[in-house]
């Protein structure tokens, strides 16, 4: 099946720094990409919907200036956590849609010290 | 808006026994329904999905689910549990074709030898 790759898988950063997470569709062009956040032992919460060449649509309660999403091509979307703080520590998962199929990345675990 | 409720945060079964995971949905439009499995520190793998075709959906690894509109349910079953089925399972719903998934809280399955 189609592969969605996230990088990095793990990242540890100091409080106040910014971290970029990449989501790539390796063998297909995604019409839409989605970003989710998952706290330990909890479910996934949709953060935003990303379409190539346009601004991301953020879910209610998600700070767009905090979580910057760029979707520069049909195979790449990036999530930048700006001025990260310990409460931003989480597991971030992207998914990519092509037609009637949806594929998830393996996730990126962010730990902010 | 769409939402799902997974009944039971933890299910423990004996190897070889029936696995039954319950999911009820709420949707203002005809729903698309999904079951995903997640292993520790990994992304999500699609088990099966319902997209308004056959109400009994067969998925991977011997899992199947039945869409029951009258009961607003989409329960997941597997006749005989295997040790490798131990994981976290998520039910999710989206509007007909927007693929913006709302996830349930998840059910942890443990399999006893």
Interface residues (C-beta under 8 A of the other chain):
Chain A: X4 X6 X32 X34 X42 X43 X44 X45 X46 X49 X91 X93 X95 X97 X100 X102 X104 X105 X106 X107 X109
Chain B: X34 X36 X41 X42 X43 X44 X45 X46 X51 X90 X97 X99 X100 X101 X102 X103 X104 X105 X106
